[in-house]
Amino acid sequence: MNHALEDPWALFDKRLRTAPERVAIRTASREFSFAQLARAVGALATRSAISLAPQNAVGVLLGMLPEYLVADLAILRSNLVKVPLNPMLSGTEMAYILEHSEAKALYTSSALPEAEKEKVAELARALPELEIIEVGFDSLLADADEAVTPVEASP
């Protein structure tokens, strides 16, 4: 079997080890290296580990932001279960999905469009026990630890 399928983190880790300063994400206004991406992932995984345990479900509402990749890799690294949310859904529909998946947290960003921020506020009201975790490159990089060691994840 393909090693990348057995360990998806291996794809990212290989590039991190061989070319840490190479551009991993490029937006219209910014670029992030693999090393910066790894530090942001590590910071989000560390922040999430405070209240989440391996195999907890986490909703992801990040649209097309580059932070989506940070969340995706942090979920892999932390051995969490991703519950992707389509921004086209209503807040009520998202609440239903999060509730029935038993999601403990929601990864989101203040950089989302206003309509999606309103849905996040609706989710916070509908599911008061749901932890809302802000995913933002700048804040994560400010909190980042230089060392990144992945958690052994099971399929």
N, C-alpha and C positions, 0 to 999 in steps of 0.2 A: 504494500500500500504506500502511497505517496506520503512522505514525512510531513509535508505541509498540511495534509488533511488530518493527520494524527495530532499535529501540534501547530495550529495556525499561527501561534506566536512566533514560531521558528522563521517564518518569512520576514517578519519585521525585525526580529533579533539578528538575522543574518546581515541585513542592510545596516543595522545599527552598529554592528561590530566592524563591518568592512568600509563603511563610508559615512561616519556619524555627522559630518559637516555638509553632506550633500542635501539638496533641497528635497524635503518629503512632501510638503504642501505649499502650493503657490496659489494665492488669491489675487484679485485685481490690485490690491494695495500692499500685500505682505507676502513674505516667504518664511517658512519654518523648516529648520534642518531636522534630520532624523534624531539628533541629540536633543534638540529642543522638544520635539514631539515626545521622545522617551521621558524627558523630565516632566512634561505636562501629564503624561499617562501615569507616571509614578506618583505624582502629587494627587491626582484624582483617585487612584487606587488606595492610597494611604488615607485620604479624606473619607472615602467610602467605607473602609475597613473599621472605622470607628463605630458605625451603626449597622453594617451589613455583614452577613456571614456567607461563606461560599454556598452557592446554589440558590441564594435569594434572587428573586426576580426584580429587575429594574426597568422601568419604563424609560424610553428614550424619545424625547421630542426636541430635536435639534435641526430639523429641516435639512437644508443644503449647506449649513455652516461647516467650516473645517473642524469645529469642535466635535462633530459627529464621529470623526475618525478617532479622536482622543477618547471619547466615551466607548467606542467599539473596542479599542485596544485595552482600555482599563477593565472592561467587562471580561475580556479574555484573560487578562493578567490576574484578576481577582476571582476567577472561577464563578462568576455570576451568570444569571440567565437574562438575556436581552429580550425586552418586550418593545419592539419598535412601534411607534405611533405615527400614523399618517396625519399630517397637519390639516388635511382636507376633512377629517372627521370632526364632529361636534364635540364639545366638552363632555356632554353626557355619554356619547359613544366611547370616548377615551376613558372616562371614569369606569364604565362597564368593563372594558378590557383590562384595566389596571386592577380593578377589584377581583375579577374572575381569574386573573393570572396570579393573584396574591402578591402583587408587586409591593415591595417595602419602600421603594424610593422612585424618584423621577429625575433623570438628568435632563436639564433644560438650560436655556441661556437668556440673559437679558438682551442679547443682540437679536432675538427673534422679532419678526414683524409684530405690530401691536395686536392684531387679531389673535395671534398665537399666544401672546402674553396674557390676553384676556382668558383664553382657554386654560392656561396654567393656573390663573387665579381661581377659575371655576373648579378646577381639579382640587386645589387646596381647600376650598370650601366643602366640596362633596366628599373628599377623603381626608379628613383632618389628621389621620395617623400616617399618611403618606409623607415621607421626607422629600423635600424639594432640594435638589443639589445643583447649584449653579456650576456650569461648565464654561469657563472662559479662559482662553489661552493666557492672557496677561496675568490674571490672578493665580492661575495654576503655576505658571513659570516663576512667579514671585514666591510661591510656597514650595517650589520644587526641591527635591533632594537630588543630588548628583547621581547617586547610586540607583540603578534599576535592575532588580532581579525578579524574574517572573515567578509566579506561583505555579506549582505543578498542577495542571488542570486535568480532570478526568473527562472522558467524552460525555 
